């Protein structure tokens, strides 16, 4: 494919804008009739004025953030006061309860969890001051039809229902608009109807991400960039923040001039995974490809997918793309097909987040051609990102950036931003010495976090002071209880458990952390369940699978036997701050709040030479690692475990991947036990309850043996024998079958030799 003529923008932009304006008036009235109000409505103004009065009176005010439809639906609970500002109490994701990844259902189960949390706060759903929606539904609906009209007549195919599959299925959004307040009343057990105030989608992303960042409240200007597939009116929104105020400075007003759509569609149609499951996998595959812009055979031609405009604008080249007209039915032009080959259609894509049987998992062959195409797309994405942020820096004069929206989950591109906008850039282009870009990304920059943002946006717009910064991500649902664990194992006869005792005090906690490190040092692969789950797509130590990073075959073993996933997928390290500094090149641009940008696995770091030798399991093919730094003050058990790993294997680090097998990250003990049964290489799961009780569950039928937990129980016995005081005699074996440890068979095949 030679140089392709560039065609940007819709065929009839003015007609599209006029259509959107007219339809917005109609949809606004319809939405109000259904109990859904826009931020400019009289009802929203009344709620805002009342909020200000309560704030001044010193009251505590509870706000509900609601992701009523669209992927990753959920609900968040926020408490506001003049004394403490805005405080996040909970962010419940519907997928964790329903077991459907990227769930689009109205979040009934999440709302029920919020209701339970309100009762623990001594409140009820009747005490909610307002319900804030994550979309401006009338604007979204109007802009959607306006975009279709703007491309007429070739875009009439979008009127077919099958066109929306995989790219822009708005059905859940319209269902939520029609039934939302009725479903909300039922889920929260409300008597009167609670109207929903819908806020601009990108305002929600930006408000939460900025307010919880290390830059929040600063007198210096902070850039906030929202980049995703699409919001209410466009795919790119840029804000300037100062103090507690956000100001929108740019909205690209286009659904299709979108970094998110380009990456999602090409990663799916070339990788063969369904959208929303494809992006992270393709980013992992890119590390195996040719990442040199001079020699990658696809990069220069694929870069023509974007036109790089003045002032940091990007435009989709409509001579190459066809998804704005044909969706997944015919996403490529002939020229793009010539470059990349035919697009894989939706019917032939595999959904890796919905595995029905791990025995049936067959991965596509990984070839040089496929990974080079992935690398080319990653390079083009990084070019576009740097183009946008470079112009933003020049306009704002700021060196502080909060990056959010689904595109911010591209942790490799985030690292490249810090590389590109280092001290050399600011010296050369701005004449500023000793200055570099400083970056922060929240743990849930995608739609899993926008529920929080709706409540934050409303509170900030109506005078609430900013509250505490985000130091951890453990806000999803409740922690396991003794009764829930017992009920889970009772439903699974093949699962047995060891009850360790009570670890409420620090001595007991440290003992159990040492036991977990001891097991992993022996070669065990263990799950960990404690407290509320992580909000966002990354497991961070509350719903994790842990393993020994020093074992040279651990990556292969986890991908093939434990997680049943593609061999190009990397494993991430969790580490103490000291270990992270020792083995990885942590960047100064991420050093705010004691390198807090590395707390959430949203930023990769280059591995130092010692890491390749010492912890090969967590160094990816391109020499980077998606690091998570664990702090004693936010996760004392996991931090104690990492310190124990230092004693057991010589490095305060562990492999950390999400505790899930073809499902969302597990939420409940029953889901954890189900994951244990589905995996063929997970040795056991440690569960810690709020009361301090510690349990280890294991599957007695692993590998078809009489008792798959024999090896694990032998290791526990060995650990106990050398430090019997560690558990104060509390350890006991339950339901082990032949519990006599001396009779255990010692010649079991080890999964890793």
N, C-alpha and C positions, 0 to 999 in steps of 0.2 A: 504494500500500500504506500503510495507516494503521498506527498503533501496534499491534504484535503482542504478544499475551500471551506471557510468558516461561515456558519450561519447561526446567529444567536437571536434569542428573544422570540416571543410568539408572533404568529402571523397578523393578528388583529389586537394589539394590546389595548387600544382605547375602547374597543367594543367589550373586551373582557373586563376592563375596569368599570365600565358603565353597568354591565350586568351584575358585577359584584356589589356595586353601590345600591342598586335597586333591590336586589335580593336580600341584602343585609337589613333593609327596612322591614321587609316582609317577615324574615326569619326572626327578627328581634321581637315582633309582636307575637308570633307563634310561640317562641320560647317562653315569653313572660306568661302566656296563657297556661303553659305546662309547669310553671313554677321555677323557671330558669331565667335569671336576670343578668344583664350585662353590667360591667363595672360602672358604666355611665348612667345607670338607671336610678330612679328615685328610691327604690328599695335599697340598693347598694349604698347610696348616699346616706340614707337613714341609719343603716347598720354601722357605717363608718363614723357618723356623728355620735351615736350611742357608745361606740367603742372608745372614742376619745373621752367622753364624760366618765365612763367607768375607769379608764386609765388614770385620769386626774383625781378621781375619788380614792385611788389606792386599791381598787379591787383586782382580783385575779380573774382573767378572762380566758375562756377556753375556745379555741378555734378548731374546726374540722377541715382538713384538706382532703378533697375527694377526686380521685382519678376514676371517673364513672365508667369509662369505656376506652377502647383503643388498647394497644398492647401494654402490658405491665400495669393493669389497673390495681388500685389499692386505696388506702386511707391513712391519714396521718393525724396525730393529735398534738396540738401546740398550746402551751400556756403562756400568757402574756401578763406582765405587771410593770408598773412604773419602777419598782425597786429592782427587779431582776431582769427586766427586758423580755426578750422572746426566748422561750425554752422549748426544745423539742422533747416530747415525752415518748412518742411511739410513731413508727412508720411501718405499717403492715402491708405486705405485698400479697395479693390474692393468689398468685402462683404457688406460694408456700403452703397454702391450705388446700387448694384445689388439686395440686400435683400436676397442673398444666403449665408448661413453660411459656412465659410471655402471655399470661392469661389475659383474655379480652373481656371476660364476664364482668357484670356489675359486681363490685366487691362486697358481697353480702357477708362472707366469712371474715373478711378484714374488719368490717364495721362492727360485727359482733365482738371481735377482739378489742376494738376501741371501746366499746361499751363496757366490757369487763375492766378495762383500764380506768375508765371514768369512775366506776364504782369503787375501785381501790383508792382513788383520789378523794373519795367522799363526795363525788358529784354524780350526776345522772345525765343522760342525753338531753334532758330538758334544759340543762345549764349551758349547753353549747350556744355561744353568742351568734355564730354564723357558720354556714357550710360554704366553703370556697372550692369551686371547680377548677380543674387544671386546663380547661379549654374555654375559649370564647366561641361557643357553638355557632351562634349566628354568623360570626365572621368566618369561621372555618367552612361552614356550608356554602356561604355566598362566594368565597374565594375559590372553592372547589369547582363550582359551576362556572364561575368567571374564567377559570383556567381552561376549561373545556371549550367554552365559547371563543376564547382568544385563539384557539388552534383550529377552529372550524374551517372547512367541513371535515378535514381528515380525522378530527378527534372524536367524531360521533361514536366511534367504537367504545369510548369510555362509558357510554350509556348501558353497555352490556354488563350484567352482574359478574361474569367470569373475568372481566378485565381487572377487577379490583383484587383478585387473589394474589396474595404475596406482596403487593406493592402499596396499596392504599385502600384497604378494606375499611370503609367508614361505617359499616353496618352497626357494630357495637356502639359507636358514638351516637348514631341516630336512635338506637333503641334506648340508650341512656337518657337522651333528650325527651323521648316520649314517655318513658316509664320511671325516670330517675327519682323524682320526689316520692312516688308511691313506694318504690323499692327501698328508698332511704328510710321512710317512716316505719316500714315493717322491720328492717334490719336493726334499727335503733330503738324499736318499741316506743315510738313517739305517738302521742295522741294528735296534736295539730301537725300540719304539714310544715316541714322545714325547707324553705326555698333555697335554691342553690345560686350563688353569685359566681358567674364564670369569669375568670381572669385570662388575660393574654398568656398563651402557652409559654412563650419565651420569657415573659416577665417572671413567670413562676420559676423557670430554670435559673434565671439570673439572680433573683432575690435571695433564694436560699443559698446558692453557691457563694455569693459574695458575703452574705451575713455570717456564714460559718467559717469564712476563710481567715487566715492570719492578717489579711489586709483590712478587714472590716473596721470601720470607724476611723481609718487613717485620714489625716488632713491632706495627704497627697492623693492625686488622682489615681484610680485603679481602673484598668481596662477589664471589662467583662464581655467575653465573646461566647455567644450561644450558636453552636453549629450542630445541626442534626439533619434528619431526613426532611422534615417539614414541620412548621408550627401552624398557627392559625392563618397567617398571611404570607409566610415566606420560610426559607430554610436557613437564613443567616441574620442574626440580630446582634448589634454591637452596642454596648452601653459604657458610659463613664460613671464611675461611682466615687463619691467623696463623702466622708462622714457616714451618715445613715441614709443617704439619698442615691437613687439610681436614675440616670437619664439616658433614654434611648437616643442614640445618635445615628443609627443606620438600620434599615430594614430592607432586605433585598426584594421583598414583595414577589417572590417566585418560588413555587413548589419544586421546580425542576432544575434550577440553577443551584444545585445542592451537592455538597461533598458527600453527605450521607447516602443519598440515592445512588450516586455513581458507584461508591464503594460497595453498597449493599447489592445492587443489581449485578455488577460484574463478578463479585465474589460468589454469588449464588449461581449465576449462569455459567461460570467457569469452574467453580469448586464442586458444584453438584449438591450443595447443602441448601436447605430452605432459608429464605431471608430471616434475619434476626439470629439465626444459628450459624450463618456463613461468615460473618465479618471477622470474628475473633479467630476462627480456624484459618481463614485466608491470611490474616496477619501472621499467624504462626508459620504457615507454609512459606511466606515471603522470605523468612530468614534463611531458607534452604536455597533460594534462588540467587541469581546474579544481581547484586545490588549496586553495580557500577553503572552510572548514567551513560558512560561512554561506550560500554560494551554490551549492555543488556539489549537483546535483539528486538524487544517489543517497546521499550521505554519511549524513545523519541516519537514514534508514531502514535502510541497511546496517549501521549501528552496532549495531542490535538483534541482529546475529548473535552478539554476546557479551553475557552478563550480567556486569557488573563487581561482584564480591562484596567483602566486607569483607577487610581484611588483604592486599590485592593479588591476590586470587583472580580468575580469569576462568573462565566456564563457557559452553560452547556452548549457544546457544538452540535446543533441539530442535524448536521450532515452525517454525523456518525451515530448518534443515538436515535432510537425510535420509541423508547419506552414512554415518552411524553405523549405519544399518539397511540401506541399499541400495547403498552404495559408489557407483561410477560408473554403475550401471544406472539409478538415479533419485536423483541427489544433492540435488535441490532440492525444497522443499515448494511448494505452489501459490502461497503468499505470496511466496516468494523468486523464483519464476518470473515473477510479476507485476512485480517490481522489476527484475530483471536480464535477463529474457527467458529462453528455453529454454537449458538447458545443452547445450554441444557434447559429443557422446559420443565415447568413445575411438576408435571406428572412423573418425571424421572429423577427428581431430587429426593435425597434422603434426609429425614428429620432426625438428627442425632440426639435431640433432646426428648425423644419419645420412643425409646427402645422398648419393644415389647418382649423380646427375648434376647439375652446376650449371646446365646448360642447361634443366633442368626446374623450377627453382625459381620458384614463383609465390607471392608474398606476398599475404595477405588485405588488403583495403582498410582503411586506417586512417581511422576516422570520429570525429567529435566525441563521439558517444555512447560509443564503445568506450574512448577515452582518459579520459573523465570517470568511467567505471566503474572503470578502473584507479586513477585518483587517489583515488576514494572508498575502495577497498580499502586503499591505502597509508595513508590517513589513519586508518582504523579500526585497522590494524596498529600504527601509531605510538601511538594512544591506549592500546591494550592493553599495549604494551611500557612506556610511561610509568607506567601504573597498577601494573604488577608491580614495577618498579624503585623507584617512589616509596615504596611500602609497605616494600620491602626496606631502603631507606635509613633509614626511620623506625625499623625494628626493630633494625637493626645499628648505627646511628650512624656508619657508615663513609661515606667519600666516594671510595673506590677500588673500581672495578668491572672485573672480567674478564667479558666477554660471549662465550659460545660456544654450540655447537650450530648447526644449519643456519640458524636464524633470524638469527644474527649476520652472515650474508652480506648482509643488507639494509643496505647501507652508507648509504643515505639516512636510514633510521630511526636508525642509530647516531649520525649527525650531529645529528638532532633530540633525542636523549637529552642531548647536551652543551648544546644550546640551552636545553632545558627546565630542566635541573638546573644552572643557572649560579649565580653568586653571589647573585642576587636570591632564588632559591629557598631557599638555605641560610640566608640572612639572615631571610627572612620566616617560614619554617616550622621552623627549628631554632635561630634566634638565633645563628648562627655567621657572623662577619664574614670576608671575604676567603677564602671556601671555595667550591669548586665541585666537581662530579663529575669525576673523572679516569677515563678509559676506556681499555681495551686489548682488542683482538681479535686472535687469532692468524691467520696466513695461511690456515689450513685448519680453520676451526671446525666444519665438517661432518664427515661420516664418513670423509673422506680423511685426517683427522688423528687419529681415534679409535684407530687402530692404534698410534700413538705413545703415546697416553694409557694404553693397557692396560699397557704396560711401565712407564710412569711411575707409574701407580697402585700397582702391585705394589711397585716399588722404594721409593716414599714410605711405603707402609704398613709396610714392614719395615726402616725406619731409614736408608735411603740419604740422604745430604745432597743438597740441591739443587745442581745444576750450573750451567753458564753459561746466561744468558738468551738468547732467540732474537734474532739480529740479521739473519738472512737465511732464505730458504726453499729453498735449493738442495740438496735431499737426495734427489731422486728419480732413481734409475738412474745410469748412467755418462755421461761426456761423449763427444763424437764422437772417433774416431780417424782417422788418415790412411787406413788400410786400409778402414774402414767407409765413409768418404766416397767413396773410389775405387770400392768395390763398388757403392755406391748409384748413382753416375752411370753406371757401366758397364751397369747394368740398364735405363737410360733413355737410349736413343740420342739423343733430342731435347734432352737436357739437356747443356749444355757447362759448363766451369768455367774460372776464372782462379785460378791458384795464386800467391798473393802472396808467399810466403816464410815465414820463421820470425819470429814475434813474441814470443819468450819474454822478451826484455828490454823494459824500459819504453819505450825510444825507438821500437822497432818497433811495440809495442802502440799507442802514441799515434799513430803514423803511420797504422795501419789504422783506428783510431777516427776520425781526420780524414778518411780516404777515405770511410768510411761516411757521415759528416756531409756531405761534399761531394756525394755521390750523392743523398742525401735533399734537400739544398738545391736540387738541379737538378730535383726533382720525382719522383725514384724512390721506390718503395715497396719496402722491403727487409726480409727476414727476418733474424733473428739466432739462431744456435745456438751455445752455448758451455757447457762444464762439465756438471755434473749439472743435471737439469731442476728446475723449481719444484714443490714439493709444494703441493697446493691448486688451486683453480679459476682463479686469476689468473696470467697470464703476467707476469713481473717482470724480464725482461731476459735470460733464458737461453733461452727459446723464444718469442720475441716477433716481431711485425711492427711495423716502425718507419716513421714518415712525418713530413712537415713539418707541425707544428701551426699554422703561420702561414698556410697556404693556405686560403682561404675555402671551397673546394669539396672539401677532402680528406675530410671526414666523408661526404659524399654518394658520393664516388668509392670509398672503402674499403668502405662498406656495400653498394653496388650491384655493384661490379666485382671487388673483391678478396675480401671475406668472404661475399658473396651472402646478406646478411641484411637484416632489416627496417630501414626508414629511421628508426624511432624509437629505434634502439639508439645509445647514446652512445659516444664514444671517450675513452679515459683518457690523462692526461698523465703521463709520467715526467719528473722534474725533479731538479736539484740542490737542496739545502736552501735555498740563497740564492734561486734562482728561484722555488721554492715559496712562500717568504715574500713575495717581491715581487709575485706575481700572484694569490695565494689567501689567504683569511682562515683561517689555521691557528688552531685553537682552543686555548686554554690548557689545557683539559681533556684534550688529547691531546699535551701538551708533554713528558711524562715521557720520559726517555732521548732527549733532543734531538728531540722530535716523532717518536719511534719508532712511534707508532700509525699514522703515514702511510706506513710502509715497505711495506705489503702490499696496498694497494688495497681495504681493507675499511672505509674511512671517506671520505665525501665532504666537500668544503669549498666554501664560497661563493667564486665568482670575483670578484676585484676588477674595477672598470671597465676598467682597462688590459688585462686578460686578454681581454675580449670583442673588443677591437680588435686585439691583438697575436697571440693564439693562439685564433682562433675555432673551430678544428677540435676543441678539447678542452673547450669549454664547452657543457654540455648545455642543453636547452630551458628548464630551471628555473633556470639560472644557477649550477649547481654542477658540480664536477668530482671524479672519483674519483682522487685524487692518489696517486702513488707517489714517495716520495723515495728517491733512489739515493745510496749512500755509497761513497766511494773505498775504504774499508777492507774492504767486503764484495763489491763488484763493480767492480774497477778499470777494466776495459775499458769497461763501460757508462757509468761516471762520466766517463772520458776522452772518450767519444763525446759526452756531453751538454755537456761543456766546449767541444768542437769545434763543436757546434751553436750555442753562444753566439757563436763567431767567425764562423760561416757565415751564420746567419740572425738573429743578434742576441738570442737567448734560449736559455738552457741548459735546453732542454725538447724533448721529442719525443712524437709520438703513439705510444702503446704498446697494442697489442691482441694477443691470443693467436695464435700460429702454428698455426693449424688451419683446415681447410676441411671442415666437416661431419664432424668427428671429434674425439676428445680432443686436448688439446695434444700436439704431436708429441714423441716421445722420441728417435728414432734418425735418422741422416742419411737413410735410405731413406724414412722417414715424412715428413721435411722435403721431400725431393725430390718425393714424391707430392703434397704440398700445393702445391708450386710448379707442378706440372703441372695440378692441378685448378683453381687460381685463374687468372683471366684478367687480373688487374691487378697481380700480384706480380712485380716486375722481377727480383729475385734474392734469394739467401740468402747471408749471410756465415756461415761456420762456422769456429770456432776450436777447435783440438785441444789436448789436454793438453801436447803437446810444444811448443806455441806456433805451429804452422803455421796459416796463415790461407788460407781458400778463399772464392771467390765462385762459386756455381752460378747458372745462368740458363737459361731455356727458350728455345730458338731458334725455336720455332714460335708465339710469342705473337701473337695477332691474325691468325693464318693467314699471316704474312709469311715470306719465305724465311729470315730470321734475326732472330728477335725480340730477340736480345741485342745487336743492332748499337748501339742507343742507349746501352746500359749500357757496352759496351766503349769507345765513343767517349768517354764521360765519364771512364772509368778512364784512358784515354790522356791526356785533357786534364789530369787531376789529376797524373798522373805527369810530364807535361812541365814543369809549373811547380815541382815539387819532386822531382827525380830521386833525391835523397839519402835520401828518406823510407824507401825500401825497400832501400837499399844494393844496387841492381841486381838484387834477387831476383825481381822481378815477371816472370812469363812467361805467355804465352797458350797454353792447351792445348785441343785439339779444337775450335777455333773455326770450322772450315770455311775461309772466306776470311780468314785471320788478318792480312792486310795492313791495318793500321789506316787508312792513307791512302786506301784504296779504299772505306772504309765509306760507305754512303749517309747523308747528313746531313739529308734532308728527311722523316724519319719523322714520322708524326703523333704528337703528344704526347698522353697520356691526360688531362692537365690543362693547360688553356690559360688 
